């Protein structure tokens, strides 16, 4: 016959074992998450780049169907007002402003802040000086994370590059 004190000691011992197991499982999960955080951010950034490419292609297709206007109007499911998106002479998303043009393009395309999970996304305008007349041309927008991952949007031909992971 067991006494109340033996039952309490047994319950306390079982409780301590359960807490220890939960603690070990949490430590394993946290370790896995920390090791995989780079993969999660890369996968999320790749998804953002694909969404960016989809929107650019959608705007260009609408531009072709609308007989090549200067501004493409896009309807969306969750908004009653159509979004007005400026395009260049060949139908790719572009803005006329000189300052922060790549940030403005991001806002037009993604309609979200420049961030992924807890990471900020930077927009850099890249110019090309490699043509024969040595004239600086409107180049590309590079959208990059702090870990060095980036993709380009070429404002001249609408091409969105795949995400490149720098080491």
Helices and strands as residue ranges (DSSP letters): H 4-65, E 71-74, E 83-86, H 101-110, E 115-116, E 119-120, E 122-128, E 137-144, E 150-154
